[in-house]
Structure formats: C-alpha cells, structure tokens
Amino acid sequence: MSNEVTRGHYGSPGSEHSWLHVDSIGALISTTYGRTLTLKLLVVSGVLGLGAWNFRILTPKLGEQSGNDALRTAASLELLLAQIVLFVTSVLVRTSPTDL
C-alpha cells in the first residue's frame, strides 16, 4: 500500500467526522467549533506545506552550509507548527460542536 493511500485513509475519517458536526461552510466561521476546526486545518496545511518545501527545495541543498542551516530552521518551525496542531486539537475535542 502506497504512502499516499495510507495518509488518505487516516485523514478521511477525521474529515468525515468533522463534517458531521459542521453543517455548512458558513458554520466554519460562525461557530466556535467551526473556527477552531478552521484554525486546525490552516495550521495542518502549514505543516504539510513546510514539509513539502523541506523535501523539494531544501533536501537537495543538504551538504552546503546554507542548506543545512535552512533545513534546521525550517524543521524547527515545522515542529513548532505540529505542537500548535496538537494544542488546537486538544481545544477542539473539548469544544461543543453545537454552541449551545
């Protein structure tokens, strides 16, 4: 099984579950749950984008001092964003999807 299929398999149930709690696109900005979910999706997108940038742009430059330094900085930022994802997720699981 390819990595892409595996990643899609793990991401799909979370996306489906979230859509059950957010009835419309408007709910992504009008409810606390929706705004928190939107924040999480944005930060996850940042992690994925930074990881892709690391792989495509910085990895070929390894061996050069500037490439090593840039990758170290980018990897540190990627880890920081991953910690933010975990924090936002912890808030998300404690937030009521219905905003009573």
Secondary structure in CASP SS format (residue, H / E / C, confidence):
PFRMAT SS
TARGET T0000
AUTHOR 0000-0000-0000
METHOD secondary structure of the structure
MODEL  1
M C 1.00
S C 1.00
N H 1.00
E H 1.00
V H 1.00
T H 1.00
R H 1.00
G H 1.00
H H 1.00
Y H 1.00
G H 1.00
S H 1.00
P H 1.00
G H 1.00
S H 1.00
E H 1.00
H H 1.00
S H 1.00
W H 1.00
L H 1.00
H H 1.00
V C 1.00
D C 1.00
S C 1.00
I C 1.00
G C 1.00
A H 1.00
L H 1.00
I H 1.00
S H 1.00
T C 1.00
T H 1.00
Y H 1.00
G H 1.00
R H 1.00
T H 1.00
L H 1.00
T H 1.00
L H 1.00
K H 1.00
L H 1.00
L H 1.00
V H 1.00
V H 1.00
S H 1.00
G H 1.00
V H 1.00
L H 1.00
G H 1.00
L H 1.00
G H 1.00
A H 1.00
W H 1.00
N H 1.00
F H 1.00
R H 1.00
I H 1.00
L H 1.00
T H 1.00
P H 1.00
K H 1.00
L C 1.00
G C 1.00
E C 1.00
Q H 1.00
S H 1.00
G H 1.00
N H 1.00
D H 1.00
A H 1.00
L H 1.00
R H 1.00
T H 1.00
A H 1.00
A H 1.00
S H 1.00
L H 1.00
E H 1.00
L H 1.00
L H 1.00
L H 1.00
A H 1.00
Q H 1.00
I H 1.00
V H 1.00
L H 1.00
F H 1.00
V H 1.00
T H 1.00
S H 1.00
V H 1.00
L H 1.00
V H 1.00
R C 1.00
T C 1.00
S C 1.00
P C 1.00
T C 1.00
D C 1.00
L C 1.00
END
